[in-house]
Amino acid sequence: MALPETPTRFIFFTGKGGVGKTSLSCASGLALAEAGKTVLIVSTDPASNLDEVLGTPLGDQPTAITGAPGLYGLNIDPEAAAFAYRERMVAPYRGLLPAAAIASMEEQFSGACTVEIAAFDAFAKLLGDASATAAFDHVIFDTAPTGHTLRLLTLPSAWGDFIASATGGASCLGPLAGLETQKALYGATVAHLADPKMTTVVLVSRAEGAALREAERTRGELADLGVTNQRLALNGVFAAPRGEDAIADAMTLRGLEALAGMPAALAALPRSQTPFLPLGTVGLTALRRIAGGDTAAEATPASPAPAFPSLPGGLEEMIDEIAAAGHGVVMTMGKGGVGKTTVAATLAVALARRGHRVTLSTTDPAAHVAQAVDGTVPGLTIARIDPKVEIAGYRAEVLEKAGKNLDAAGRAMLEEDLRSPCTEEIAVFQAFARTVDGGKDHFVVLDTAPTGHTILLLDAAEAYHREVLRTRADMPEAVRALLPRLRDPRFTKAIIVTLAEATPVHEAERLQRDLARAGITPFAWVITQSLLASGTTDRLLRQRGAYEAPFIARVATDLAKRTALIPWAA
């Protein structure tokens, strides 16, 4: 079976970045629509590429998909949701309160916390308010990569518990003022998530160790939330006759070993399997091919692999140039699943072996950079920004500094404030600033979260920076200096990582534009896992390599100042 069974009204597709969640969710939605159902596909990813895959521009309202009667798409845009939420809260007071009071209200609703609340509010309405999706037989959620999806799915309970226990007075209740009336909606959202007759969660994975480990972690955490109606969708499964090509043999063996080592609880889930397709997954024709497991397009003989532009230098030369500075921050950025963690680990190990002191860390709640490093490397320290650890430390610090002179009632209000889910955003942001601060005297290599969440983090840096300039507030020096450091090309090297495929390259282009708006110029682009550069002779893999050629050319000639191409290695 090429697609997972989707019998319930609400269907979530989740998994590690790059496993094909959007392709499978769209193919499933298209199949349901062509079976006569009315289907809405919703993206909760801040870096959504739903428009591109479905071939129709989308907004924050259901839009009919061209060429697919019965199929509709919608993007939850966190920034647009935050703007609408802010206006909903402030508009009734315009003309009634002084301009200074209105400005103060707008400031309260301008932080990262408001962005999260607003995006969550839009998501909860679609899942918990029956009238919002009454026109659809099925609502499919194409989610952000796992760590952020788990946070989204725990928020109904987290916000509900916080609102239920809040007695008023917490500073976070500026953004939260509009949520008090939403208790019934959040209760319905929690109930719908946990009802196996209403909600199916599809764990999408490749036949790869890291992706399957992520799927197992997600399975367990969702089960703890009471979400038990889960299915496993194995995507892009490759198998070739042994002994004909070293790359094909290695790829086949890797898949077999990963599946053989799958945790028992994950292996016990109902399973679907989609074969490896050598062409792109953009557009309705490609989605129908996925849905049918149609390999007809693969039967044509592979033409000779086209030449690709000769790239000046490579990863080693890039590392030499970075090492010459002696210290600073290197950030790997890009779409989930393109190899950011591997590139970050490679850079960190290479810098350490050149005699430098290096910290390798990550801002991705789903990433474990230690797994990308083989053994102990002298001079290399591996760290992780762990939200639970950061929240505990932040709460203790605030209670120590701000709570020591408060009476019992004041301290209770402060403790209430610190129970807000907003606290995680602040704590993680400050940990990010401290990590960047380490680049003053050694190298810090940061494997960042997938694109949309990295951009939100940079937006938070800009918001904090504006707040410092406006109020001269007493903020930690690391936070105060963060944005100038990120903008300084001598201090921070931003490296965009991509695959030679349509969606990763287009998303990386958008990332580069977003970075430019933040005043950050990428140092280089790295194209990973290239089959075109691998030397494979396998027919299907050569077809896939030929598909890569125009994307490699575009990066090397139009987008990047420096480019390194990393072949798929056996």
C-alpha positions in Angstrom: 0.0 0.0 0.0 1.6 3.3 -1.1 -0.5 5.6 1.1 -1.5 5.2 4.8 -5.1 4.5 5.6 -6.9 7.8 6.6 -10.3 6.8 7.9 -10.8 9.6 10.4 -11.9 13.2 9.9 -8.7 14.7 11.2 -5.4 13.4 10.0 -1.9 14.6 11.1 1.2 14.0 9.1 4.3 14.5 11.2 8.0 13.4 11.3 11.6 14.5 11.0 12.3 17.2 8.5 12.8 16.0 4.9 11.0 12.7 5.2 8.3 13.7 2.8 5.4 14.8 5.1 4.1 17.4 2.6 4.3 15.0 -0.4 2.4 12.2 1.4 -0.2 14.5 3.0 -0.9 16.1 -0.3 -1.0 12.8 -2.2 -3.4 11.5 0.5 -5.6 14.5 0.3 -5.7 14.3 -3.5 -6.6 10.6 -3.4 -9.5 11.3 -1.0 -10.7 14.2 -3.1 -10.6 12.1 -6.3 -12.7 9.5 -4.3 -15.4 12.0 -3.9 -14.5 13.6 -0.6 -14.2 17.3 0.2 -10.7 17.7 1.8 -8.9 20.6 3.4 -5.1 20.4 3.8 -3.6 22.8 6.4 0.1 23.6 6.9 1.2 24.4 10.4 4.8 24.9 9.3 6.1 28.5 9.3 8.2 27.6 6.2 5.3 25.9 4.4 5.8 24.8 0.8 2.2 23.6 0.4 1.6 26.2 -2.4 4.5 24.8 -4.4 3.5 21.1 -4.0 -0.2 21.7 -4.8 0.5 24.2 -7.6 -1.9 26.9 -6.2 -1.1 30.1 -4.2 -2.5 29.7 -0.7 -3.4 32.1 2.1 -5.0 31.9 5.6 -8.5 30.9 4.2 -9.4 27.7 2.4 -8.5 28.0 -1.3 -9.6 25.6 -4.0 -6.7 23.7 -5.6 -6.5 24.2 -9.4 -7.2 21.0 -11.3 -8.4 19.0 -8.2 -12.1 19.4 -7.5 -12.9 18.9 -3.8 -9.4 19.7 -2.6 -8.6 22.9 -0.7 -5.4 24.2 1.0 -4.7 26.7 3.7 -1.5 28.0 5.4 -1.4 29.0 9.0 1.1 31.9 8.7 2.3 32.7 12.3 3.2 36.3 11.5 -0.1 37.0 9.8 -2.0 35.2 12.6 -0.2 37.4 15.1 -1.1 40.6 13.2 -4.7 39.6 13.1 -4.8 38.6 16.7 -3.1 41.8 17.8 -5.6 43.9 15.8 -8.5 41.9 17.3 -7.3 42.7 20.8 -6.3 46.4 20.2 -8.9 47.6 17.7 -11.8 48.0 20.1 -9.7 50.6 22.1 -8.6 52.8 19.2 -10.2 56.2 19.6 -11.1 55.4 23.3 -7.7 55.4 24.8 -4.8 57.8 24.4 -2.2 57.1 21.7 0.4 56.2 24.3 -1.8 53.6 25.8 -2.5 52.1 22.4 1.2 52.1 21.6 1.8 50.3 24.9 -0.8 47.7 24.1 0.7 47.1 20.6 4.1 46.6 22.2 2.7 44.0 24.6 1.4 42.1 21.6 4.6 42.3 19.5 6.7 39.5 21.0 7.4 35.9 20.1 4.9 34.8 22.7 2.1 36.5 20.7 3.2 34.8 17.5 3.0 31.4 19.2 -0.4 32.1 20.8 -1.9 33.4 17.6 -0.7 30.5 15.5 -1.9 28.1 18.1 -5.3 29.9 18.3 -5.7 29.4 14.5 -4.8 25.7 14.8 -7.1 25.1 17.7 -10.0 26.7 15.9 -9.6 24.3 13.0 -9.4 21.3 15.2 -11.7 22.2 18.1 -14.4 24.4 16.5 -16.7 22.1 14.4 -18.2 25.1 12.5 -14.8 26.2 11.2 -14.4 23.1 9.0 -18.0 22.0 8.7 -17.7 22.1 4.8 -15.0 19.4 4.8 -15.2 15.6 5.1 -11.5 15.5 6.1 -9.0 18.0 7.5 -5.4 17.0 6.9 -2.6 18.8 8.9 0.8 18.9 7.2 2.8 19.8 10.3 6.2 21.4 11.0 9.1 19.0 11.8 8.6 16.9 14.9 10.0 18.9 17.8 7.8 21.9 16.9 4.8 19.8 16.2 5.0 18.1 19.6 5.1 21.6 21.2 2.0 22.6 19.1 0.1 19.4 20.2 0.9 19.9 23.9 -0.2 23.6 23.8 -3.9 23.0 24.2 -3.3 21.3 27.5 -0.6 23.7 28.5 -2.6 26.9 27.8 -5.7 25.3 29.2 -4.0 24.4 32.5 -2.4 27.8 32.7 -5.6 29.7 32.1 -7.5 27.5 34.6 -4.9 28.2 37.3 -4.2 31.8 36.6 -5.7 34.3 39.1 -4.7 37.4 37.2 -1.8 39.8 37.3 0.8 37.8 35.3 2.7 39.9 32.9 2.1 37.4 30.1 -1.6 38.0 30.4 -1.3 40.9 27.9 -1.2 38.4 25.0 -3.3 36.0 26.9 -6.2 38.4 27.4 -8.0 37.0 24.4 -7.6 33.4 25.4 -9.7 33.3 28.6 -12.8 33.0 26.4 -11.3 30.1 24.6 -11.4 27.5 27.4 -14.2 25.4 25.7 -12.3 25.5 22.4 -9.1 24.2 23.9 -11.0 21.5 25.8 -12.6 20.3 22.5 -9.1 20.4 20.8 -7.6 18.2 23.5 -10.6 15.8 23.2 -10.4 15.6 19.4 -6.7 14.9 19.5 -7.1 11.9 21.8 -10.3 10.5 20.2 -9.2 7.6 17.8 -12.5 7.8 16.0 -11.8 11.5 15.1 -8.0 11.8 14.7 -5.3 9.7 13.0 -1.6 10.6 13.4 0.6 9.4 10.5 4.3 9.2 11.5 6.2 9.7 8.3 9.8 8.3 8.1 12.5 7.2 5.7 14.1 3.8 6.0 16.9 5.5 7.9 18.1 5.2 11.5 17.7 8.8 12.5 14.3 9.2 11.0 13.0 6.0 12.6 14.4 7.1 16.0 12.6 10.3 15.7 9.4 8.5 14.7 9.7 6.3 17.8 10.3 9.3 20.1 7.2 11.0 18.6 5.1 7.8 19.0 5.9 7.6 22.7 5.3 11.3 23.4 2.0 11.3 21.5 1.0 8.2 23.4 1.7 10.0 26.7 -0.6 12.8 25.5 -3.3 10.2 24.9 -3.0 10.2 21.1 -3.0 6.5 20.3 -4.4 6.2 16.8 -1.1 6.2 15.0 0.2 4.8 11.7 3.7 4.5 10.3 4.3 5.7 6.7 7.7 4.6 5.2 8.5 7.0 2.3 11.0 6.7 -0.5 12.0 3.1 0.1 14.8 2.1 -2.3 15.7 -1.5 -3.3 18.1 -2.6 -6.1 19.6 -5.9 -7.1 22.9 -6.5 -5.2 26.3 -6.2 -6.9 25.4 -3.9 -9.8 26.4 -0.5 -8.3 28.2 0.4 -5.0 26.0 3.4 -4.3 22.7 1.4 -5.0 24.0 -1.4 -2.8 24.9 0.9 0.1 21.5 2.7 -0.2 19.6 -0.7 -0.2 21.7 -2.1 2.7 21.2 1.1 4.8 17.4 0.8 4.4 17.3 -2.9 5.3 19.5 -2.4 8.4 17.4 0.5 9.5 14.2 -1.4 9.2 15.7 -4.5 10.9 16.6 -2.3 13.9 13.3 -0.5 14.2 12.0 -0.4 17.8 9.3 -3.0 18.4 6.5 -0.6 19.4 7.1 1.4 16.1 7.2 -1.8 14.0 3.9 -2.9 15.5 2.0 0.1 14.1 -0.1 -0.3 10.9 2.3 0.5 8.1 2.3 1.8 4.5 5.3 1.9 2.1 5.9 4.4 -0.7 8.7 3.5 -3.2 11.6 5.7 -4.1 10.7 7.9 -7.1 13.5 9.4 -9.1 11.6 12.5 -10.2 10.3 15.5 -8.2 7.2 15.4 -6.0 5.8 18.9 -7.0 2.5 19.2 -8.8 -0.7 17.0 -9.1 0.8 14.6 -11.6 3.6 13.7 -9.3 1.2 13.4 -6.4 -1.0 10.9 -8.4 2.2 8.9 -9.1 2.9 8.7 -5.4 -0.7 7.7 -4.6 -0.7 4.9 -7.1 2.9 3.8 -6.5 3.2 4.4 -10.2 6.7 3.6 -11.5 6.0 4.1 -15.2 8.1 7.2 -15.3 11.0 5.2 -14.0 11.0 2.7 -16.9 12.7 4.9 -19.4 16.5 4.3 -19.8 18.6 6.8 -17.9 20.3 9.3 -20.2 23.9 10.1 -19.6 24.3 12.3 -16.5 24.6 16.0 -17.5 27.6 18.0 -16.6 27.3 20.4 -13.7 29.2 23.6 -13.2 32.7 23.2 -11.8 32.6 24.6 -8.3 35.5 26.7 -7.1 37.0 25.0 -4.0 34.9 22.8 -1.8 34.1 22.2 1.9 37.8 21.9 2.9 38.7 25.3 1.5 35.6 26.8 3.1 36.7 25.4 6.5 40.2 26.8 6.0 38.7 30.3 5.5 36.4 30.0 8.6 39.4 28.7 10.7 41.5 31.7 9.8 39.3 33.9 12.0 40.4 32.0 15.1 36.9 32.2 16.8 33.3 33.1 16.0 29.9 31.5 15.2 29.0 29.2 12.3 25.3 28.5 11.8 24.0 25.8 9.5 20.5 26.7 8.2 17.9 25.3 5.9 14.9 23.1 5.4 14.5 20.1 7.7 16.2 16.9 6.5 18.7 18.5 4.1 21.7 17.5 6.2 22.3 20.6 8.5 23.3 18.4 11.4 25.8 16.4 9.4 27.3 19.5 7.9 27.5 21.2 11.4 29.2 18.2 12.9 31.6 17.9 9.9 32.6 21.6 10.3 33.0 21.3 14.1 35.2 18.2 13.9 37.3 19.8 11.2 37.9 23.0 13.2 38.7 21.0 16.3 41.2 18.9 14.4 42.9 22.1 13.2 43.6 22.8 16.9 40.7 25.1 17.7 38.4 24.9 20.8 34.9 24.2 19.4 31.4 23.9 20.9 28.8 22.1 18.7 25.2 22.8 19.7 21.7 23.0 18.3 18.6 25.2 18.5 16.4 22.4 17.2 14.3 20.7 19.9 14.2 17.5 17.9 18.0 17.4 17.0 20.7 15.4 18.8 24.0 16.5 17.4 26.0 14.0 19.4 24.7 11.2 17.2 26.4 12.9 14.2 29.9 12.8 15.8 31.8 9.5 15.8 33.7 9.2 19.1 35.5 11.8 21.1 37.4 14.6 19.4 40.0 16.6 21.4 38.9 20.2 21.7 35.3 19.5 20.8 32.5 20.0 23.3 29.0 18.9 22.4 26.0 20.7 23.9 22.3 21.1 23.3 19.8 23.8 24.1 17.3 21.7 26.0 14.0 23.5 26.6 13.3 21.7 29.9 16.7 22.6 31.3 16.5 26.2 30.1 13.0 26.7 31.6 14.1 25.4 35.0 17.1 27.6 35.0 15.3 30.7 33.8 12.5 30.2 36.4 15.0 29.8 39.2 17.0 32.9 38.1 13.9 35.1 37.9 12.6 34.0 41.2 16.0 34.6 42.8 16.4 38.1 41.3 12.8 39.4 41.1 11.2 37.4 43.8 13.4 37.9 46.8 11.9 41.2 47.8 8.2 40.3 47.1 5.6 39.5 49.6 3.8 36.1 49.5 1.1 37.4 47.2 3.6 39.1 44.8 5.8 36.0 44.7 2.7 33.8 43.9 1.8 36.1 41.0 5.4 35.8 39.7 5.4 32.0 40.0 2.1 32.0 38.1 3.6 34.1 35.4 6.6 31.7 35.1 4.2 28.8 34.5 3.1 30.3 31.2 4.2 28.4 28.1 5.6 31.7 26.9 8.4 31.1 29.4 9.9 28.4 27.1 10.2 30.9 24.3 12.1 33.4 26.5 14.3 30.8 28.1 15.3 29.2 24.8 16.0 32.6 23.3 18.3 33.6 26.1 20.1 30.3 25.9 20.6 30.9 22.1 22.1 34.4 22.9 24.4 32.8 25.5 25.6 30.2 23.1 26.3 32.8 20.4 28.2 34.8 23.1 30.7 31.9 23.4 32.0 32.8 19.9 34.0 35.7 21.5 36.8 33.4 22.5 36.3 30.1 20.6 34.3 28.6 17.7 30.6 27.8 18.2 28.9 25.7 15.5 25.1 25.9 15.7 22.9 23.4 14.0 19.7 25.5 13.7 16.1 24.4 13.7 14.3 24.1 10.4 13.9 27.3 8.4 10.6 28.7 9.7 11.5 28.4 13.3 15.0 29.8 12.7 13.4 32.9 11.1 11.1 33.2 14.1 14.1 33.1 16.4 15.8 35.8 14.4 12.6 37.9 14.5 12.7 37.5 18.3 16.3 38.8 18.2 15.1 41.8 16.3 12.2 42.4 18.7 14.5 42.2 21.7 16.9 44.5 20.0 14.2 47.1 19.4 13.1 46.8 23.0 16.6 47.4 24.2 17.0 50.5 22.0 13.5 51.8 23.1 13.8 51.3 26.8 17.5 50.8 27.6 16.2 47.9 29.6 18.4 45.9 31.9 19.0 42.9 29.7 21.8 40.3 29.7 24.8 41.5 27.7 24.5 38.4 25.5 21.0 39.3 24.5 21.9 43.0 24.0 24.7 42.1 21.7 23.0 39.2 19.9 21.7 40.9 16.7 24.8 43.0 16.0 26.9 39.8 16.3 24.6 37.8 13.9 24.9 40.7 11.4 28.7 40.9 11.7 30.2 38.6 8.9 33.5 38.6 10.7 31.8 37.1 13.8 29.0 34.9 12.3 29.1 32.7 9.2 25.6 31.6 8.1 25.8 28.6 5.9 22.7 27.6 3.9 22.4 23.8 3.5 20.2 22.3 0.8 19.5 19.3 -1.4 19.6 19.6 -5.2 15.8 19.5 -5.4 13.0 22.0 -6.1 11.5 22.5 -2.7 14.7 22.7 -0.6 16.3 25.1 -3.1 13.2 27.3 -3.3 12.9 27.3 0.5 16.6 28.2 0.8 16.1 31.1 -1.6 13.3 32.4 0.7 15.6 31.9 3.7 18.3 34.0 2.0 15.8 36.8 1.4 14.6 36.6 5.0 18.2 36.8 6.2 18.8 39.8 4.0 15.9 41.6 5.6 17.4 40.8 9.0 20.7 42.3 7.8 22.5 38.9 7.6 24.4 37.8 4.4 25.0 34.0 4.0 28.7 33.1 4.0 28.2 30.0 1.7 25.8 27.4 0.4 26.4 23.6 0.8 24.6 21.1 -1.4 24.5 17.7 0.3 23.8 14.1 -0.7 24.2 14.7 -4.4 23.6 11.5 -6.5 24.8 13.4 -9.6 28.2 13.8 -8.0 28.3 10.3 -6.5 29.4 8.4 -9.7 26.4 5.9 -9.4 25.7 3.8 -12.5 22.2 2.6 -11.2 19.5 3.5 -13.7 17.1 5.0 -11.1 19.8 6.9 -9.2 21.2 8.3 -12.4 17.7 9.6 -13.3 17.6 11.2 -10.0 21.0 12.7 -10.5 20.0 14.2 -13.8 17.0 15.8 -12.1 19.5 17.5 -9.7 21.6 19.3 -12.4 19.5 22.5 -12.9 19.2 23.1 -9.2 23.0 22.7 -8.6 23.6 25.1 -11.5 21.1 27.6 -10.0 22.8 27.6 -6.6 26.3 27.8 -8.0 25.7 30.5 -10.6 22.8 32.6 -9.2 22.4 32.3 -5.5 25.7 31.6 -3.6 28.9 33.5 -3.1 30.6 30.2 -2.3 29.3 26.7 -3.0 30.4 23.2 -1.8 28.9 20.1 -3.3 28.9 16.9 -1.2 28.2 13.6 -3.0 26.0 10.9 -1.6 28.7 8.6 -0.1 28.5 4.8 0.4 
